[in-house]
């Protein structure tokens, strides 16, 4: 799990260039729902892999409990190019 990214700090910010060479920055604050977790699962056995994939296929919303807290969200994709990496989109923070 050391290659996982469980960062939750992200602000709703946009920047638009202005004609005078400056920029307009709009900051709409912080929301846990802007976080995307990248979860790396190394050395996954084939039976555990099959069970995990079946869970991800059958359930749209999942609860993720990790060191950053407890979150409700959905799995956007699974990448098996290097180990087993899950992209988890946070809907809300439960803790």
C-alpha positions in Angstrom: 0.0 0.0 0.0 3.0 2.3 0.1 2.5 3.3 -3.5 -1.1 4.4 -2.8 -2.1 8.1 -2.9 -4.7 8.9 -0.2 -4.4 12.7 -0.3 -7.7 14.4 0.4 -6.6 18.1 0.2 -7.9 19.6 -3.0 -9.7 23.0 -3.4 -12.3 23.9 -6.0 -10.2 26.5 -7.8 -10.2 27.7 -11.3 -7.9 30.2 -13.1 -8.7 32.2 -16.2 -6.2 34.5 -17.9 -7.2 38.1 -18.3 -6.5 40.6 -21.1 -4.2 42.7 -18.9 -1.8 39.8 -18.4 -3.1 38.9 -15.0 -5.5 36.1 -13.9 -8.9 35.7 -12.4 -8.9 33.1 -9.7 -12.2 31.7 -8.4 -11.9 29.7 -5.2 -15.1 27.8 -4.2 -13.6 26.2 -1.2 -12.8 22.7 -0.1 -14.9 19.5 -0.4 -13.8 16.0 0.4 -15.8 15.0 -2.7 -13.0 16.5 -4.9 -10.6 13.8 -3.8 -9.5 10.9 -6.0 -7.6 8.1 -4.3 -5.2 5.9 -6.1 -5.0 2.6 -4.2 -2.1 0.2 -5.1 -2.6 -3.4 -4.0 0.6 -5.4 -4.4 1.0 -9.1 -4.4 -2.7 -9.9 -4.9 -3.5 -13.6 -5.2 -5.8 -14.7 -8.0 -8.6 -15.7 -5.7 -8.5 -12.3 -3.9 -8.2 -10.5 -7.2 -11.3 -12.4 -8.5 -13.3 -11.6 -5.4 -12.3 -7.9 -5.5 -13.2 -7.6 -9.2 -16.6 -9.2 -8.5 -17.3 -6.7 -5.7 -16.3 -3.8 -7.9 -18.6 -5.0 -10.7 -21.6 -5.6 -8.5 -21.6 -2.5 -6.2 -21.7 1.0 -7.5 -21.1 2.8 -4.1 -18.4 1.5 -1.7 -17.2 2.5 1.7 -13.4 3.0 1.9 -11.8 3.1 5.3 -8.2 4.2 5.3 -5.7 6.3 7.3 -7.3 9.5 5.9 -10.8 8.6 7.2 -13.9 6.8 6.0 -15.3 7.7 2.6 -18.3 6.8 0.4 -17.4 6.7 -3.3 -17.2 4.8 -6.5 -14.4 2.9 -8.4 -13.7 4.8 -11.6 -11.2 2.2 -13.0 -8.9 -0.7 -12.2 -5.4 -0.7 -13.8 -3.5 -4.0 -13.7 -0.5 -2.8 -15.8 1.6 -2.6 -12.6 0.2 -4.7 -9.8 -3.4 -3.8 -9.1 -4.3 -0.1 -8.9 -7.8 1.2 -8.1 -8.9 4.8 -8.9 -11.5 5.7 -6.2 -13.7 8.8 -6.6 -14.9 10.2 -3.3 -18.6 11.1 -3.1 -18.6 12.1 0.6 -16.6 11.8 3.8 -18.3 9.7 6.5 -16.0 10.6 9.4 
